Amino acid sequence: MTDTPAIIHSLLSDADILYTEQEILTAINKLAEDINKNNTADSLVVIAIMTGAIVFAADLVKLLKVPLAIDYVDASRYGDNTTGGELTWRTEPTISLAGREVLLLDDIFDEGLTLSAIRQYCLEKGASKITTAVLVDKQRDKQTSLRPDYVGLMIEDRYVVGYGMDYKGYLRNLPAIYALNIKD
């Protein structure tokens, strides 16, 4: 079945709102407070994991008090699918990570494989310290021992969209987080 705009609208009309925009912004403010309080670096390299972290990263970095450089990595296990597969790298960071403290930002911590692989990549590139922050931690079995250092919101094991998270490339622009009622 091709996902036409009508199908996308239908999925959204049957979705459950989990977090409003104000609840999300409150969580991001709390994350920023915690990161600012715990950060001891003179500067950071903040790496957003695209495409999902774009909205979260834009809101969070404005609240961080340390001088920072911003870069991104484009790596995904999902593509246009609703279930994760093998990690596909599209773009690596362009800033040298050697000897630098890195803050990785991701939209959702699902099984943990993407964040774990990108963290390992940063270590291999010589990062001196890596911390991780995710907007959403999905409550499900993880495939890695890595746990994010900072978590904004917790959700049950449902398929979510909005605030950077998507369904087959759509719905990232929603200002709230919704759970779709779909079956894979």
Rosetta constraint file for C-alpha pairs under 8 A:
AtomPair CA 3 CA 7 HARMONIC 5.68 0.50
AtomPair CA 3 CA 8 HARMONIC 6.53 0.50
AtomPair CA 4 CA 8 HARMONIC 6.36 0.50
AtomPair CA 5 CA 9 HARMONIC 6.12 0.50
AtomPair CA 6 CA 10 HARMONIC 6.12 0.50
AtomPair CA 7 CA 11 HARMONIC 6.20 0.50
AtomPair CA 8 CA 12 HARMONIC 6.31 0.50
AtomPair CA 8 CA 170 HARMONIC 7.60 0.50
AtomPair CA 9 CA 13 HARMONIC 6.09 0.50
AtomPair CA 10 CA 14 HARMONIC 6.52 0.50
AtomPair CA 11 CA 15 HARMONIC 6.29 0.50
AtomPair CA 11 CA 180 HARMONIC 6.44 0.50
AtomPair CA 11 CA 181 HARMONIC 7.16 0.50
AtomPair CA 11 CA 182 HARMONIC 7.73 0.50
AtomPair CA 12 CA 178 HARMONIC 7.95 0.50
AtomPair CA 12 CA 180 HARMONIC 6.77 0.50
AtomPair CA 14 CA 180 HARMONIC 7.11 0.50
AtomPair CA 14 CA 181 HARMONIC 6.73 0.50
AtomPair CA 15 CA 178 HARMONIC 6.04 0.50
AtomPair CA 15 CA 179 HARMONIC 5.51 0.50
AtomPair CA 15 CA 180 HARMONIC 4.61 0.50
AtomPair CA 15 CA 181 HARMONIC 5.92 0.50
AtomPair CA 16 CA 178 HARMONIC 5.40 0.50
AtomPair CA 16 CA 179 HARMONIC 5.14 0.50
AtomPair CA 16 CA 180 HARMONIC 6.63 0.50
AtomPair CA 16 CA 181 HARMONIC 7.83 0.50
AtomPair CA 17 CA 176 HARMONIC 7.27 0.50
AtomPair CA 17 CA 177 HARMONIC 6.08 0.50
AtomPair CA 17 CA 178 HARMONIC 4.32 0.50
AtomPair CA 17 CA 179 HARMONIC 6.34 0.50
AtomPair CA 18 CA 155 HARMONIC 7.88 0.50
AtomPair CA 18 CA 176 HARMONIC 7.78 0.50
AtomPair CA 18 CA 177 HARMONIC 5.62 0.50
AtomPair CA 18 CA 178 HARMONIC 5.37 0.50
AtomPair CA 18 CA 179 HARMONIC 6.61 0.50
AtomPair CA 19 CA 23 HARMONIC 5.86 0.50
AtomPair CA 19 CA 24 HARMONIC 6.41 0.50
AtomPair CA 19 CA 176 HARMONIC 5.80 0.50
AtomPair CA 19 CA 177 HARMONIC 5.16 0.50
AtomPair CA 19 CA 178 HARMONIC 7.13 0.50
AtomPair CA 20 CA 24 HARMONIC 6.27 0.50
AtomPair CA 20 CA 175 HARMONIC 7.41 0.50
AtomPair CA 20 CA 176 HARMONIC 4.70 0.50
AtomPair CA 20 CA 177 HARMONIC 6.60 0.50
AtomPair CA 21 CA 25 HARMONIC 6.16 0.50
AtomPair CA 21 CA 175 HARMONIC 5.37 0.50
AtomPair CA 21 CA 176 HARMONIC 4.71 0.50
AtomPair CA 21 CA 177 HARMONIC 7.75 0.50
AtomPair CA 22 CA 26 HARMONIC 6.10 0.50
AtomPair CA 23 CA 27 HARMONIC 6.29 0.50
AtomPair CA 24 CA 28 HARMONIC 6.22 0.50
AtomPair CA 24 CA 152 HARMONIC 7.83 0.50
AtomPair CA 24 CA 153 HARMONIC 7.76 0.50
AtomPair CA 24 CA 176 HARMONIC 7.34 0.50
AtomPair CA 25 CA 29 HARMONIC 6.12 0.50
AtomPair CA 26 CA 30 HARMONIC 6.33 0.50
AtomPair CA 27 CA 31 HARMONIC 6.23 0.50
AtomPair CA 27 CA 152 HARMONIC 5.11 0.50
AtomPair CA 27 CA 153 HARMONIC 6.75 0.50
AtomPair CA 28 CA 32 HARMONIC 6.19 0.50
AtomPair CA 28 CA 56 HARMONIC 7.84 0.50
AtomPair CA 28 CA 59 HARMONIC 7.41 0.50
AtomPair CA 28 CA 60 HARMONIC 6.12 0.50
AtomPair CA 28 CA 135 HARMONIC 7.45 0.50
AtomPair CA 28 CA 152 HARMONIC 6.23 0.50
AtomPair CA 29 CA 33 HARMONIC 6.24 0.50
AtomPair CA 29 CA 60 HARMONIC 7.41 0.50
AtomPair CA 29 CA 63 HARMONIC 7.28 0.50
AtomPair CA 30 CA 34 HARMONIC 6.22 0.50
AtomPair CA 30 CA 152 HARMONIC 7.61 0.50
AtomPair CA 31 CA 35 HARMONIC 6.06 0.50
AtomPair CA 31 CA 60 HARMONIC 7.89 0.50
AtomPair CA 31 CA 133 HARMONIC 7.98 0.50
AtomPair CA 31 CA 150 HARMONIC 6.61 0.50
AtomPair CA 31 CA 151 HARMONIC 7.20 0.50
AtomPair CA 31 CA 152 HARMONIC 6.20 0.50
AtomPair CA 32 CA 36 HARMONIC 5.90 0.50
AtomPair CA 32 CA 60 HARMONIC 6.39 0.50
AtomPair CA 32 CA 63 HARMONIC 5.89 0.50
AtomPair CA 32 CA 64 HARMONIC 5.92 0.50
AtomPair CA 33 CA 37 HARMONIC 6.03 0.50
AtomPair CA 33 CA 64 HARMONIC 7.99 0.50
AtomPair CA 34 CA 38 HARMONIC 6.11 0.50
AtomPair CA 34 CA 150 HARMONIC 7.97 0.50
AtomPair CA 35 CA 39 HARMONIC 5.71 0.50
AtomPair CA 35 CA 64 HARMONIC 7.53 0.50
AtomPair CA 35 CA 150 HARMONIC 7.79 0.50
AtomPair CA 36 CA 64 HARMONIC 6.18 0.50
AtomPair CA 36 CA 65 HARMONIC 6.29 0.50
AtomPair CA 36 CA 66 HARMONIC 7.47 0.50
AtomPair CA 41 CA 66 HARMONIC 7.56 0.50
AtomPair CA 41 CA 101 HARMONIC 6.86 0.50
AtomPair CA 42 CA 66 HARMONIC 6.76 0.50
AtomPair CA 42 CA 67 HARMONIC 7.05 0.50
AtomPair CA 43 CA 66 HARMONIC 5.76 0.50
AtomPair CA 43 CA 67 HARMONIC 4.86 0.50
AtomPair CA 43 CA 68 HARMONIC 5.26 0.50
AtomPair CA 43 CA 69 HARMONIC 7.82 0.50
AtomPair CA 43 CA 101 HARMONIC 7.32 0.50
AtomPair CA 44 CA 66 HARMONIC 7.10 0.50
AtomPair CA 44 CA 67 HARMONIC 6.59 0.50
AtomPair CA 44 CA 68 HARMONIC 4.64 0.50
AtomPair CA 44 CA 69 HARMONIC 6.31 0.50
AtomPair CA 44 CA 100 HARMONIC 6.94 0.50
AtomPair CA 44 CA 101 HARMONIC 5.33 0.50
AtomPair CA 44 CA 102 HARMONIC 5.68 0.50
AtomPair CA 44 CA 103 HARMONIC 6.83 0.50
AtomPair CA 45 CA 68 HARMONIC 5.66 0.50
AtomPair CA 45 CA 69 HARMONIC 4.85 0.50
AtomPair CA 45 CA 70 HARMONIC 5.87 0.50
AtomPair CA 45 CA 71 HARMONIC 7.16 0.50
AtomPair CA 45 CA 97 HARMONIC 7.61 0.50
AtomPair CA 45 CA 100 HARMONIC 6.94 0.50
AtomPair CA 45 CA 101 HARMONIC 6.22 0.50
AtomPair CA 45 CA 102 HARMONIC 4.76 0.50
AtomPair CA 45 CA 103 HARMONIC 6.21 0.50
AtomPair CA 46 CA 68 HARMONIC 6.73 0.50
AtomPair CA 46 CA 69 HARMONIC 6.11 0.50
AtomPair CA 46 CA 70 HARMONIC 4.87 0.50
AtomPair CA 46 CA 71 HARMONIC 6.19 0.50
AtomPair CA 46 CA 72 HARMONIC 7.83 0.50
AtomPair CA 46 CA 102 HARMONIC 5.79 0.50
AtomPair CA 46 CA 103 HARMONIC 4.73 0.50
AtomPair CA 46 CA 104 HARMONIC 6.01 0.50
AtomPair CA 46 CA 105 HARMONIC 7.29 0.50
AtomPair CA 47 CA 70 HARMONIC 5.99 0.50
AtomPair CA 47 CA 71 HARMONIC 4.83 0.50
AtomPair CA 47 CA 72 HARMONIC 4.68 0.50
AtomPair CA 47 CA 73 HARMONIC 6.74 0.50
AtomPair CA 47 CA 93 HARMONIC 7.58 0.50
AtomPair CA 47 CA 102 HARMONIC 7.13 0.50
AtomPair CA 47 CA 103 HARMONIC 6.17 0.50
AtomPair CA 47 CA 104 HARMONIC 4.94 0.50
AtomPair CA 47 CA 105 HARMONIC 6.11 0.50
AtomPair CA 48 CA 53 HARMONIC 5.71 0.50
AtomPair CA 48 CA 54 HARMONIC 6.70 0.50
AtomPair CA 48 CA 57 HARMONIC 6.20 0.50
AtomPair CA 48 CA 70 HARMONIC 7.76 0.50
AtomPair CA 48 CA 71 HARMONIC 6.54 0.50
AtomPair CA 48 CA 72 HARMONIC 4.63 0.50
AtomPair CA 48 CA 73 HARMONIC 6.41 0.50
AtomPair CA 48 CA 104 HARMONIC 6.07 0.50
AtomPair CA 48 CA 105 HARMONIC 4.79 0.50
AtomPair CA 48 CA 106 HARMONIC 6.30 0.50
AtomPair CA 49 CA 53 HARMONIC 5.48 0.50
AtomPair CA 49 CA 54 HARMONIC 7.58 0.50
AtomPair CA 49 CA 72 HARMONIC 5.82 0.50
AtomPair CA 49 CA 73 HARMONIC 5.15 0.50
AtomPair CA 49 CA 74 HARMONIC 5.92 0.50
AtomPair CA 49 CA 75 HARMONIC 6.91 0.50
AtomPair CA 49 CA 104 HARMONIC 7.25 0.50
AtomPair CA 49 CA 105 HARMONIC 6.05 0.50
AtomPair CA 49 CA 106 HARMONIC 5.33 0.50
AtomPair CA 49 CA 107 HARMONIC 7.79 0.50
AtomPair CA 50 CA 54 HARMONIC 6.23 0.50
AtomPair CA 50 CA 72 HARMONIC 6.67 0.50
AtomPair CA 50 CA 73 HARMONIC 6.04 0.50
AtomPair CA 50 CA 74 HARMONIC 4.75 0.50
AtomPair CA 50 CA 75 HARMONIC 6.72 0.50
AtomPair CA 50 CA 76 HARMONIC 7.86 0.50
AtomPair CA 50 CA 106 HARMONIC 7.79 0.50
AtomPair CA 51 CA 74 HARMONIC 6.67 0.50
AtomPair CA 51 CA 164 HARMONIC 7.19 0.50
AtomPair CA 52 CA 106 HARMONIC 6.87 0.50
AtomPair CA 52 CA 107 HARMONIC 5.37 0.50
AtomPair CA 52 CA 108 HARMONIC 7.95 0.50
AtomPair CA 52 CA 163 HARMONIC 7.99 0.50
AtomPair CA 52 CA 164 HARMONIC 4.47 0.50
AtomPair CA 52 CA 165 HARMONIC 5.21 0.50
AtomPair CA 52 CA 166 HARMONIC 7.40 0.50
AtomPair CA 52 CA 172 HARMONIC 7.39 0.50
AtomPair CA 53 CA 57 HARMONIC 5.66 0.50
AtomPair CA 53 CA 105 HARMONIC 6.39 0.50
AtomPair CA 53 CA 106 HARMONIC 4.87 0.50
AtomPair CA 53 CA 107 HARMONIC 4.55 0.50
AtomPair CA 53 CA 164 HARMONIC 5.91 0.50
AtomPair CA 53 CA 165 HARMONIC 7.89 0.50
AtomPair CA 54 CA 58 HARMONIC 6.13 0.50
AtomPair CA 54 CA 164 HARMONIC 6.22 0.50
AtomPair CA 55 CA 59 HARMONIC 6.50 0.50
AtomPair CA 55 CA 163 HARMONIC 5.92 0.50
AtomPair CA 55 CA 164 HARMONIC 5.39 0.50
AtomPair CA 56 CA 60 HARMONIC 6.12 0.50
AtomPair CA 56 CA 105 HARMONIC 7.94 0.50
AtomPair CA 56 CA 106 HARMONIC 7.81 0.50
AtomPair CA 56 CA 107 HARMONIC 6.60 0.50
AtomPair CA 56 CA 135 HARMONIC 6.75 0.50
AtomPair CA 56 CA 163 HARMONIC 6.87 0.50
AtomPair CA 56 CA 164 HARMONIC 7.00 0.50
AtomPair CA 57 CA 61 HARMONIC 5.92 0.50
AtomPair CA 57 CA 105 HARMONIC 6.50 0.50
AtomPair CA 57 CA 106 HARMONIC 7.94 0.50
AtomPair CA 58 CA 62 HARMONIC 6.86 0.50
AtomPair CA 59 CA 63 HARMONIC 7.35 0.50
AtomPair CA 60 CA 64 HARMONIC 6.84 0.50
AtomPair CA 71 CA 93 HARMONIC 5.90 0.50
AtomPair CA 71 CA 94 HARMONIC 7.00 0.50
AtomPair CA 71 CA 95 HARMONIC 6.83 0.50
AtomPair CA 72 CA 91 HARMONIC 7.87 0.50
AtomPair CA 72 CA 92 HARMONIC 7.21 0.50
AtomPair CA 72 CA 93 HARMONIC 5.47 0.50
AtomPair CA 73 CA 90 HARMONIC 7.71 0.50
AtomPair CA 73 CA 91 HARMONIC 5.39 0.50
AtomPair CA 73 CA 92 HARMONIC 4.93 0.50
AtomPair CA 73 CA 93 HARMONIC 5.33 0.50
AtomPair CA 74 CA 89 HARMONIC 6.17 0.50
AtomPair CA 74 CA 90 HARMONIC 5.22 0.50
AtomPair CA 74 CA 91 HARMONIC 4.80 0.50
AtomPair CA 74 CA 92 HARMONIC 6.68 0.50
AtomPair CA 75 CA 87 HARMONIC 6.57 0.50
AtomPair CA 75 CA 88 HARMONIC 5.41 0.50
AtomPair CA 75 CA 89 HARMONIC 4.37 0.50
AtomPair CA 75 CA 90 HARMONIC 5.77 0.50
AtomPair CA 75 CA 91 HARMONIC 6.95 0.50
AtomPair CA 75 CA 114 HARMONIC 7.55 0.50
AtomPair CA 76 CA 87 HARMONIC 5.45 0.50
AtomPair CA 76 CA 88 HARMONIC 5.40 0.50
AtomPair CA 76 CA 89 HARMONIC 6.82 0.50
AtomPair CA 76 CA 114 HARMONIC 6.84 0.50
AtomPair CA 77 CA 83 HARMONIC 7.99 0.50
AtomPair CA 77 CA 84 HARMONIC 4.79 0.50
AtomPair CA 77 CA 85 HARMONIC 4.97 0.50
AtomPair CA 77 CA 86 HARMONIC 5.39 0.50
AtomPair CA 77 CA 87 HARMONIC 4.45 0.50
AtomPair CA 77 CA 88 HARMONIC 6.21 0.50
AtomPair CA 77 CA 114 HARMONIC 6.87 0.50
AtomPair CA 78 CA 82 HARMONIC 6.41 0.50
AtomPair CA 78 CA 83 HARMONIC 5.99 0.50
AtomPair CA 78 CA 84 HARMONIC 4.66 0.50
AtomPair CA 78 CA 85 HARMONIC 6.20 0.50
AtomPair CA 79 CA 168 HARMONIC 7.40 0.50
AtomPair CA 79 CA 169 HARMONIC 8.00 0.50
AtomPair CA 80 CA 167 HARMONIC 7.55 0.50
AtomPair CA 80 CA 168 HARMONIC 4.34 0.50
AtomPair CA 80 CA 169 HARMONIC 6.20 0.50
AtomPair CA 81 CA 167 HARMONIC 7.98 0.50
AtomPair CA 81 CA 168 HARMONIC 6.03 0.50
AtomPair CA 82 CA 167 HARMONIC 6.91 0.50
AtomPair CA 82 CA 168 HARMONIC 6.94 0.50
AtomPair CA 82 CA 184 HARMONIC 7.09 0.50
AtomPair CA 83 CA 184 HARMONIC 7.85 0.50
AtomPair CA 87 CA 114 HARMONIC 6.80 0.50
AtomPair CA 96 CA 125 HARMONIC 7.70 0.50
AtomPair CA 97 CA 101 HARMONIC 7.65 0.50
AtomPair CA 97 CA 102 HARMONIC 7.51 0.50
AtomPair CA 97 CA 122 HARMONIC 6.84 0.50
AtomPair CA 97 CA 125 HARMONIC 5.87 0.50
AtomPair CA 97 CA 126 HARMONIC 5.85 0.50
AtomPair CA 97 CA 127 HARMONIC 4.99 0.50
AtomPair CA 98 CA 125 HARMONIC 5.96 0.50
AtomPair CA 98 CA 126 HARMONIC 4.12 0.50
AtomPair CA 98 CA 127 HARMONIC 5.01 0.50
AtomPair CA 98 CA 128 HARMONIC 7.05 0.50
AtomPair CA 99 CA 126 HARMONIC 5.86 0.50
AtomPair CA 99 CA 127 HARMONIC 5.14 0.50
AtomPair CA 99 CA 128 HARMONIC 4.81 0.50
AtomPair CA 100 CA 126 HARMONIC 7.62 0.50
AtomPair CA 100 CA 127 HARMONIC 5.04 0.50
AtomPair CA 100 CA 128 HARMONIC 5.34 0.50
AtomPair CA 100 CA 129 HARMONIC 6.96 0.50
AtomPair CA 101 CA 127 HARMONIC 5.98 0.50
AtomPair CA 101 CA 128 HARMONIC 5.50 0.50
AtomPair CA 101 CA 129 HARMONIC 4.71 0.50
AtomPair CA 101 CA 130 HARMONIC 5.94 0.50
AtomPair CA 102 CA 122 HARMONIC 7.94 0.50
AtomPair CA 102 CA 127 HARMONIC 6.65 0.50
AtomPair CA 102 CA 128 HARMONIC 7.83 0.50
AtomPair CA 102 CA 129 HARMONIC 6.14 0.50
AtomPair CA 102 CA 130 HARMONIC 4.76 0.50
AtomPair CA 102 CA 131 HARMONIC 6.33 0.50
AtomPair CA 103 CA 130 HARMONIC 5.84 0.50
AtomPair CA 103 CA 131 HARMONIC 4.90 0.50
AtomPair CA 103 CA 132 HARMONIC 5.57 0.50
AtomPair CA 103 CA 133 HARMONIC 7.26 0.50
AtomPair CA 104 CA 119 HARMONIC 7.66 0.50
AtomPair CA 104 CA 130 HARMONIC 7.26 0.50
AtomPair CA 104 CA 131 HARMONIC 6.27 0.50
AtomPair CA 104 CA 132 HARMONIC 4.71 0.50
AtomPair CA 104 CA 133 HARMONIC 6.22 0.50
AtomPair CA 105 CA 132 HARMONIC 6.08 0.50
AtomPair CA 105 CA 133 HARMONIC 5.06 0.50
AtomPair CA 105 CA 134 HARMONIC 5.77 0.50
AtomPair CA 106 CA 115 HARMONIC 7.50 0.50
AtomPair CA 106 CA 132 HARMONIC 7.96 0.50
AtomPair CA 106 CA 133 HARMONIC 6.53 0.50
AtomPair CA 106 CA 134 HARMONIC 4.84 0.50
AtomPair CA 106 CA 135 HARMONIC 6.73 0.50
AtomPair CA 107 CA 134 HARMONIC 5.46 0.50
AtomPair CA 107 CA 135 HARMONIC 5.08 0.50
AtomPair CA 107 CA 136 HARMONIC 6.19 0.50
AtomPair CA 107 CA 164 HARMONIC 6.67 0.50
AtomPair CA 107 CA 165 HARMONIC 6.73 0.50
AtomPair CA 108 CA 134 HARMONIC 5.80 0.50
AtomPair CA 108 CA 135 HARMONIC 5.99 0.50
AtomPair CA 108 CA 136 HARMONIC 4.64 0.50
AtomPair CA 108 CA 137 HARMONIC 5.77 0.50
AtomPair CA 108 CA 138 HARMONIC 7.03 0.50
AtomPair CA 108 CA 165 HARMONIC 7.74 0.50
AtomPair CA 109 CA 115 HARMONIC 7.56 0.50
AtomPair CA 109 CA 134 HARMONIC 6.42 0.50
AtomPair CA 109 CA 136 HARMONIC 6.18 0.50
AtomPair CA 109 CA 137 HARMONIC 4.74 0.50
AtomPair CA 109 CA 138 HARMONIC 6.01 0.50
AtomPair CA 109 CA 148 HARMONIC 7.76 0.50
AtomPair CA 110 CA 137 HARMONIC 6.52 0.50
AtomPair CA 110 CA 138 HARMONIC 5.29 0.50
AtomPair CA 110 CA 139 HARMONIC 7.71 0.50
AtomPair CA 110 CA 140 HARMONIC 7.20 0.50
AtomPair CA 110 CA 142 HARMONIC 7.08 0.50
AtomPair CA 111 CA 140 HARMONIC 7.30 0.50
AtomPair CA 111 CA 141 HARMONIC 6.61 0.50
AtomPair CA 111 CA 142 HARMONIC 4.34 0.50
AtomPair CA 111 CA 143 HARMONIC 5.26 0.50
AtomPair CA 111 CA 144 HARMONIC 7.20 0.50
AtomPair CA 112 CA 116 HARMONIC 6.00 0.50
AtomPair CA 112 CA 142 HARMONIC 5.91 0.50
AtomPair CA 112 CA 143 HARMONIC 6.07 0.50
AtomPair CA 112 CA 144 HARMONIC 5.78 0.50
AtomPair CA 112 CA 146 HARMONIC 6.83 0.50
AtomPair CA 112 CA 147 HARMONIC 7.64 0.50
AtomPair CA 113 CA 117 HARMONIC 6.08 0.50
AtomPair CA 113 CA 143 HARMONIC 6.41 0.50
AtomPair CA 113 CA 144 HARMONIC 6.35 0.50
AtomPair CA 114 CA 118 HARMONIC 6.23 0.50
AtomPair CA 115 CA 119 HARMONIC 5.99 0.50
AtomPair CA 116 CA 120 HARMONIC 6.21 0.50
AtomPair CA 116 CA 144 HARMONIC 7.18 0.50
AtomPair CA 116 CA 146 HARMONIC 6.33 0.50
AtomPair CA 117 CA 121 HARMONIC 6.22 0.50
AtomPair CA 118 CA 122 HARMONIC 6.30 0.50
AtomPair CA 119 CA 123 HARMONIC 6.39 0.50
AtomPair CA 119 CA 130 HARMONIC 7.12 0.50
AtomPair CA 120 CA 124 HARMONIC 6.22 0.50
AtomPair CA 121 CA 125 HARMONIC 6.30 0.50
AtomPair CA 122 CA 126 HARMONIC 6.52 0.50
AtomPair CA 122 CA 127 HARMONIC 5.64 0.50
AtomPair CA 122 CA 130 HARMONIC 7.69 0.50
AtomPair CA 123 CA 127 HARMONIC 5.15 0.50
AtomPair CA 123 CA 128 HARMONIC 7.47 0.50
AtomPair CA 123 CA 130 HARMONIC 7.80 0.50
AtomPair CA 131 CA 148 HARMONIC 7.64 0.50
AtomPair CA 131 CA 149 HARMONIC 6.05 0.50
AtomPair CA 132 CA 148 HARMONIC 5.19 0.50
AtomPair CA 132 CA 149 HARMONIC 5.18 0.50
AtomPair CA 132 CA 150 HARMONIC 6.30 0.50
AtomPair CA 133 CA 148 HARMONIC 5.79 0.50
AtomPair CA 133 CA 149 HARMONIC 5.91 0.50
AtomPair CA 133 CA 150 HARMONIC 4.45 0.50
AtomPair CA 133 CA 151 HARMONIC 5.86 0.50
AtomPair CA 133 CA 152 HARMONIC 7.86 0.50
AtomPair CA 134 CA 148 HARMONIC 6.71 0.50
AtomPair CA 134 CA 150 HARMONIC 6.34 0.50
AtomPair CA 134 CA 151 HARMONIC 5.15 0.50
AtomPair CA 134 CA 152 HARMONIC 6.36 0.50
AtomPair CA 135 CA 151 HARMONIC 5.89 0.50
AtomPair CA 135 CA 152 HARMONIC 4.64 0.50
AtomPair CA 135 CA 153 HARMONIC 6.00 0.50
AtomPair CA 136 CA 151 HARMONIC 6.38 0.50
AtomPair CA 136 CA 152 HARMONIC 5.82 0.50
AtomPair CA 136 CA 153 HARMONIC 4.75 0.50
AtomPair CA 136 CA 154 HARMONIC 5.60 0.50
AtomPair CA 136 CA 155 HARMONIC 6.80 0.50
AtomPair CA 137 CA 151 HARMONIC 6.52 0.50
AtomPair CA 137 CA 152 HARMONIC 7.69 0.50
AtomPair CA 137 CA 153 HARMONIC 6.27 0.50
AtomPair CA 137 CA 154 HARMONIC 4.90 0.50
AtomPair CA 137 CA 155 HARMONIC 6.23 0.50
AtomPair CA 138 CA 154 HARMONIC 6.03 0.50
AtomPair CA 138 CA 155 HARMONIC 4.96 0.50
AtomPair CA 138 CA 156 HARMONIC 5.74 0.50
AtomPair CA 138 CA 157 HARMONIC 5.72 0.50
AtomPair CA 138 CA 158 HARMONIC 7.86 0.50
AtomPair CA 139 CA 154 HARMONIC 6.99 0.50
AtomPair CA 139 CA 155 HARMONIC 6.05 0.50
AtomPair CA 139 CA 156 HARMONIC 5.09 0.50
AtomPair CA 139 CA 157 HARMONIC 5.48 0.50
AtomPair CA 140 CA 156 HARMONIC 7.51 0.50
AtomPair CA 140 CA 157 HARMONIC 5.82 0.50
AtomPair CA 158 CA 179 HARMONIC 6.08 0.50
AtomPair CA 158 CA 180 HARMONIC 7.36 0.50
AtomPair CA 159 CA 179 HARMONIC 5.50 0.50
AtomPair CA 159 CA 180 HARMONIC 5.66 0.50
AtomPair CA 159 CA 181 HARMONIC 7.57 0.50
AtomPair CA 159 CA 182 HARMONIC 7.54 0.50
AtomPair CA 160 CA 165 HARMONIC 6.78 0.50
AtomPair CA 160 CA 166 HARMONIC 7.42 0.50
AtomPair CA 160 CA 177 HARMONIC 6.60 0.50
AtomPair CA 160 CA 178 HARMONIC 5.42 0.50
AtomPair CA 160 CA 179 HARMONIC 4.32 0.50
AtomPair CA 160 CA 180 HARMONIC 5.98 0.50
AtomPair CA 161 CA 165 HARMONIC 4.57 0.50
AtomPair CA 161 CA 166 HARMONIC 4.85 0.50
AtomPair CA 161 CA 167 HARMONIC 6.41 0.50
AtomPair CA 161 CA 171 HARMONIC 6.17 0.50
AtomPair CA 161 CA 172 HARMONIC 6.45 0.50
AtomPair CA 161 CA 174 HARMONIC 7.64 0.50
AtomPair CA 161 CA 177 HARMONIC 5.71 0.50
AtomPair CA 161 CA 178 HARMONIC 5.37 0.50
AtomPair CA 161 CA 179 HARMONIC 6.46 0.50
AtomPair CA 161 CA 180 HARMONIC 7.30 0.50
AtomPair CA 162 CA 166 HARMONIC 6.35 0.50
AtomPair CA 162 CA 171 HARMONIC 5.57 0.50
AtomPair CA 162 CA 172 HARMONIC 4.69 0.50
AtomPair CA 162 CA 173 HARMONIC 5.97 0.50
AtomPair CA 162 CA 174 HARMONIC 4.40 0.50
AtomPair CA 162 CA 175 HARMONIC 6.20 0.50
AtomPair CA 162 CA 176 HARMONIC 5.62 0.50
AtomPair CA 162 CA 177 HARMONIC 4.75 0.50
AtomPair CA 162 CA 178 HARMONIC 6.33 0.50
AtomPair CA 163 CA 172 HARMONIC 5.59 0.50
AtomPair CA 163 CA 173 HARMONIC 6.01 0.50
AtomPair CA 163 CA 174 HARMONIC 5.58 0.50
AtomPair CA 163 CA 175 HARMONIC 5.43 0.50
AtomPair CA 163 CA 176 HARMONIC 5.98 0.50
AtomPair CA 163 CA 177 HARMONIC 6.21 0.50
AtomPair CA 164 CA 171 HARMONIC 7.75 0.50
AtomPair CA 164 CA 172 HARMONIC 4.16 0.50
AtomPair CA 164 CA 173 HARMONIC 6.30 0.50
AtomPair CA 164 CA 174 HARMONIC 7.67 0.50
AtomPair CA 165 CA 171 HARMONIC 7.17 0.50
AtomPair CA 165 CA 172 HARMONIC 5.00 0.50
AtomPair CA 166 CA 170 HARMONIC 5.29 0.50
AtomPair CA 166 CA 171 HARMONIC 5.24 0.50
AtomPair CA 166 CA 172 HARMONIC 4.88 0.50
AtomPair CA 167 CA 171 HARMONIC 6.41 0.50
AtomPair CA 167 CA 172 HARMONIC 7.92 0.50
